[in-house]
Amino acid sequence: MVNSPRASNRRYLPTSPFKPPPEGPPAEQYELDDLVTHDKYGLGRVIRVESDAVVVDFTAKKIRITAPFARMIKL
């Protein structure tokens, strides 16, 4: 069976007899001075928190990383 890209973009209708699609996991919440590790940049510390992004100091450089933070893990 071939998965079409349109299947994931279908909206749920309230009158549908099927269950609504599950919601994705909530985005990770970071606070000032949290230690993080990134797949590409390594170990770093959060130095600024914005509504949809964080700025992390990775000693070599400071990087702004936007949500959903797929490659970053809080330590």
Secondary structure as GFF3:
##gff-version 3
##sequence-region A 1 75
A	DSSP	three_ten_helix	7	9	.	.	.	ID=ss1
A	DSSP	beta_strand	35	38	.	.	.	ID=ss2
A	DSSP	beta_strand	42	49	.	.	.	ID=ss3
A	DSSP	beta_strand	53	57	.	.	.	ID=ss4
A	DSSP	beta_strand	62	66	.	.	.	ID=ss5
A	DSSP	beta_strand	72	74	.	.	.	ID=ss6
###
